[in-house]
Amino acid sequence: MEQARELQEFGSSLLWKVSNEEQSLRQNAISFESSIRRVRSMISSLVAQKLLDRSLAKEQYEKDLQRAICIIAEGDAAAFLPAK
């Protein structure tokens, strides 16, 4: 009986830890998406103000942002992103 209780407590503790870690990962993924939107907005603003070359923004920065998005969207963290 004692072993059964210990296993039950261990299982409950493990599920609680996993749930907390999952929530943390979900928040980080959401924050990452928000950061990508902010960076894209800043780039657009700089291009509109002619403080950043449009071709540089398109060729370099957008390519880097797209690569980062693909890493997240196609990786294990994708499961924690909100459905589109």
N, C-alpha and C positions, 0 to 999 in steps of 0.2 A: 504494500500500500504506500509506503514511504517513497519508494522508487517511482511509483506512478505519479505521486504529487510533485516530486522533483522534476520529472520529465515534463509534466504539465506546466510548471512554473518556468522551466527553461524554454519551452516552446512559446509560451505567452511572451516572455521577455524578448525572445528572438523576433517574433512577429512585430512587436512594438518598435524595436530598433530598425527593422527593415522598413516599416511604414514611415518612420521619421526620416530615414535616409532617402526614401523615395520622394517624400514631400520636398526635401531640400534639393534634390536633383531636379524636380519639376520646377521649383522656383528659379533655379539657376538657368534652366532651359528657357523659361519665359523671359527672364532678364536678358539673356543673350539675344533673343528675338527683338526685344525692345531696343537693345543697343544697336543692332543692325539697322533698324528703322531710323534711329537718331543719326547714325553715321551717314546713311543715304540722304537724309534730309539736309545735313550739314554740307555734304558734297554738292547737292543740288543748289543750295543757297550760295555757296562759294562760286559755282559756275555761273549762276545768274548775276552775281556781282562782278563777274569777270576777274575774280581773284584766283581762279583755278582754271586751267586749260581744260576745255570740254573733252578733247581726245585723251588727255592724260587720265582724267576722271573715268572715262569709259573703259579705256584699255587697261589701266593698272588697278585703280581702286575698286571698280565694279567687279573686275575679275577676282580680286582677292576676297571681296565680300561674298561673291558667289561660291568660291571654293570653300570658305568657312561654313556657309549654309549647307553645302553638300556634305561636308564632313559630319555635321550634326544630323541632318535629315536622313542620311543613309547609315548612320551609326546606331549604336545601342541607345543613345539618348533620345532618339526619335520617338520612342515609345512614351516618353514623358512630356512631349510637346502637345499642346492642345490640338485637337482635330481641326483641319481647315474646312 
